[in-house]
Amino acid sequence: MNRPATLPLDLPPPAAWKADLRERFWHYLPLKFFGVSAFMGVFFVGYFHTLHNPAYPVLLMPLTALDRLIPFQPQALAIYLSLWVYVGIAPGLMLTLREMLVYASWAALLCLAGLACFYFWPTAVPPRTMDVTGLAGFAMLQGVDAAGNACPSLHVASAMFTALWVERLLRIVQAPAALRCLNVLWFVAIAYSTVAVRQHVVLDVVGGIALGSAFAALSIRWNAGLGRRQSAAVPGI
């Protein structure tokens, strides 16, 4: 009678990824919550200063054929605003205070690069041609996230940076493919929503993807052990 082959001793038990994610989530949770909130507050100070004090005249971004194909979809506003939850996932899965600080430093460099682009090459999206009067949330959006500071989209760049780091962390904990696909879909939905609610044009999205990818690649390359447990480091992850 054949006996089932035993699993190698170095493989995690089934569903160990759930326990790992749960532990990561609760570890330093208050510090993570207030730290991410404070980071956003400081970012918006720089964002609004750059928005109202560009070094040069503002250029309008051109529309592409794809911009004309994507209709205005006010219901996409909820997905657009979900970025402020999404960007907290990667730092929320870090294990130590040092890891959180390193991650925050790279995220800050990304934001500074974007703000430098806005200051020295100020851009804006073309004026809206549709009436948003009465649409819930759009009055607030116009006051908080104006049409300037367009390219590269820091909304998309931050989402791209987050998506690549979340993918890396989910691979480290050996989360199932479905969870990793959800991460990709959330990023795609956020990027799409920036055009669907007319806060950005397609070229802004392309610039944001490039900026976010560059900083994610550099930060991951220079911090290969970030997010790993010391006893679970696996080459190539």
Legacy VTK file of the C-alpha trace (Angstrom):
# vtk DataFile Version 3.0
C-alpha trace
ASCII
DATASET POLYDATA
POINTS 237 float
0.000 0.000 0.000
1.471 3.264 -1.085
1.869 5.878 1.603
1.433 9.581 0.655
4.712 11.373 0.223
5.559 13.611 3.158
5.938 17.323 2.580
9.437 18.799 2.819
10.072 20.173 6.278
10.800 23.689 4.954
7.346 24.125 3.401
4.766 26.074 5.451
1.659 24.275 6.700
-1.546 24.793 4.680
-3.034 28.310 4.972
-0.018 29.527 6.967
-0.188 32.648 4.814
-3.418 33.657 6.579
-1.750 33.606 9.977
1.254 35.460 8.571
-0.886 38.223 7.058
-2.944 38.490 10.241
0.164 38.862 12.387
1.647 41.448 10.037
-1.596 43.428 10.017
-1.891 43.663 13.814
1.812 44.281 14.440
2.309 48.011 15.205
-1.208 48.683 13.864
-1.778 52.026 15.678
1.669 53.261 14.621
1.036 52.209 11.024
-2.360 53.904 10.946
-1.207 57.217 12.363
2.082 57.078 10.470
0.366 56.655 7.090
-2.136 59.387 7.981
0.659 61.785 8.960
2.541 60.960 5.755
-0.550 61.862 3.706
-0.963 65.107 5.609
2.614 66.198 4.931
2.290 65.148 1.288
-0.781 67.318 0.740
1.022 70.352 2.176
3.678 69.971 -0.524
1.072 69.081 -3.148
-0.993 72.220 -2.651
2.071 74.445 -2.384
3.321 73.158 -5.730
-0.144 73.389 -7.250
-0.453 77.088 -6.432
3.198 78.083 -6.924
4.544 76.504 -10.131
7.837 77.797 -11.512
6.533 78.138 -15.071
3.229 78.581 -16.924
0.900 75.594 -16.767
0.590 73.440 -19.892
-2.602 71.603 -20.790
-2.138 67.893 -21.413
-3.291 66.699 -24.838
-6.092 64.183 -25.243
-5.504 60.886 -27.017
-7.933 58.672 -28.928
-8.175 56.476 -25.828
-9.252 59.460 -23.723
-12.135 60.004 -26.138
-13.117 56.332 -25.961
-13.341 56.258 -22.149
-16.651 57.824 -21.089
-17.122 59.977 -18.027
-18.172 57.604 -15.241
-19.022 59.353 -11.977
-19.547 55.993 -10.246
-15.776 55.412 -10.600
-15.168 58.094 -7.958
-15.368 55.514 -5.155
-12.590 53.488 -6.799
-10.557 56.661 -7.332
-10.809 57.540 -3.640
-9.974 53.982 -2.598
-6.325 54.815 -3.275
-6.114 56.270 0.237
-6.915 52.831 1.644
-4.834 50.964 -0.928
-1.575 52.810 -0.215
-1.725 51.684 3.402
-1.582 47.969 2.557
2.154 47.609 1.862
3.371 49.490 4.965
0.648 47.681 6.892
2.293 44.354 6.048
5.776 45.334 7.184
7.194 43.509 10.192
9.433 46.020 11.959
9.726 49.721 12.619
12.892 49.857 10.526
11.082 48.308 7.546
8.290 50.842 7.828
10.770 53.716 7.888
12.672 52.386 4.871
9.450 51.935 2.920
8.242 55.408 3.911
11.562 56.908 2.787
11.187 55.440 -0.692
7.558 56.512 -0.888
8.653 60.026 0.115
11.301 60.058 -2.627
8.642 59.043 -5.132
6.392 61.901 -4.021
9.262 64.398 -4.108
10.132 63.341 -7.655
6.526 63.856 -8.691
6.293 67.241 -6.986
9.539 68.309 -8.675
7.951 67.475 -12.043
4.887 69.534 -11.126
7.022 72.481 -10.023
9.390 72.652 -12.994
6.950 71.294 -15.612
3.462 72.243 -14.413
0.624 70.570 -16.270
-3.157 70.385 -16.028
-5.953 68.392 -17.606
-8.308 70.134 -20.061
-11.357 71.768 -18.439
-14.314 69.481 -17.854
-17.059 69.722 -20.470
-19.683 67.860 -18.423
-21.844 69.198 -15.609
-20.950 67.619 -12.264
-23.440 69.676 -10.283
-25.304 67.425 -7.914
-22.907 64.508 -8.307
-21.925 63.346 -4.842
-18.274 63.868 -4.012
-17.232 65.892 -7.039
-17.435 69.270 -5.306
-15.138 67.926 -2.597
-12.853 66.395 -5.219
-12.483 69.692 -7.061
-11.508 71.396 -3.821
-9.065 68.734 -2.641
-7.617 67.332 -5.875
-7.703 70.102 -8.461
-7.077 69.606 -12.172
-3.448 70.741 -11.930
-0.395 68.635 -11.047
-1.419 66.337 -13.863
1.577 64.571 -15.383
2.884 62.217 -14.171
-0.174 61.214 -12.178
0.976 60.786 -8.591
-2.322 59.039 -7.952
-1.300 56.325 -10.414
2.384 56.425 -9.431
1.510 55.794 -5.768
-0.848 52.990 -6.775
1.817 51.419 -9.018
4.449 51.634 -6.269
1.988 50.039 -3.843
0.908 47.319 -6.281
4.468 46.123 -6.891
5.329 46.108 -3.199
2.097 44.334 -2.255
2.795 41.733 -4.944
6.245 41.185 -3.472
4.927 40.853 0.075
2.152 38.475 -0.975
4.743 36.298 -2.683
6.873 36.306 0.449
3.969 35.047 2.579
3.024 32.614 -0.219
-0.497 33.984 -0.561
-2.727 32.337 -3.192
-2.870 33.584 -6.775
-6.435 34.862 -6.282
-5.274 37.382 -3.680
-2.437 38.521 -5.920
-4.855 38.913 -8.839
-7.096 41.032 -6.624
-4.134 43.314 -5.976
-3.561 43.717 -9.723
-7.237 44.372 -10.395
-7.390 47.017 -7.659
-4.437 48.840 -9.206
-5.940 48.649 -12.718
-9.270 49.931 -11.406
-7.606 52.904 -9.693
-5.584 53.783 -12.800
-8.694 53.536 -14.983
-10.752 55.613 -12.563
-8.379 58.584 -12.852
-9.418 58.955 -16.489
-13.041 57.911 -15.967
-13.624 60.732 -13.449
-11.629 63.163 -15.625
-8.948 63.908 -13.058
-6.247 62.752 -15.473
-5.702 61.904 -19.110
-4.125 58.749 -20.481
-0.666 60.318 -20.849
-0.755 61.218 -17.141
-1.489 57.574 -16.351
1.393 56.376 -18.522
3.745 58.804 -16.771
2.494 57.687 -13.371
3.026 54.018 -14.186
6.583 54.755 -15.335
7.403 56.807 -12.232
5.883 54.351 -9.775
7.513 51.349 -11.470
10.948 52.977 -11.436
10.856 53.749 -7.720
9.373 50.365 -6.846
12.089 48.568 -8.831
14.870 50.599 -7.220
13.506 50.227 -3.698
13.013 46.473 -4.063
16.454 45.990 -5.605
18.228 47.971 -2.870
16.217 46.426 -0.022
16.089 42.758 -0.962
15.330 41.589 2.582
12.554 44.070 3.303
9.370 42.328 4.401
10.955 38.907 4.887
11.250 37.042 8.116
14.876 36.335 8.820
14.299 32.590 8.938
12.225 32.543 5.766
14.376 34.378 3.249
14.112 32.676 -0.131
16.448 33.740 -2.945
14.750 35.136 -5.980
11.565 36.353 -4.259
LINES 1 238
237 0 1 2 3 4 5 6 7 8 9 10 11 12 13 14 15 16 17 18 19 20 21 22 23 24 25 26 27 28 29 30 31 32 33 34 35 36 37 38 39 40 41 42 43 44 45 46 47 48 49 50 51 52 53 54 55 56 57 58 59 60 61 62 63 64 65 66 67 68 69 70 71 72 73 74 75 76 77 78 79 80 81 82 83 84 85 86 87 88 89 90 91 92 93 94 95 96 97 98 99 100 101 102 103 104 105 106 107 108 109 110 111 112 113 114 115 116 117 118 119 120 121 122 123 124 125 126 127 128 129 130 131 132 133 134 135 136 137 138 139 140 141 142 143 144 145 146 147 148 149 150 151 152 153 154 155 156 157 158 159 160 161 162 163 164 165 166 167 168 169 170 171 172 173 174 175 176 177 178 179 180 181 182 183 184 185 186 187 188 189 190 191 192 193 194 195 196 197 198 199 200 201 202 203 204 205 206 207 208 209 210 211 212 213 214 215 216 217 218 219 220 221 222 223 224 225 226 227 228 229 230 231 232 233 234 235 236
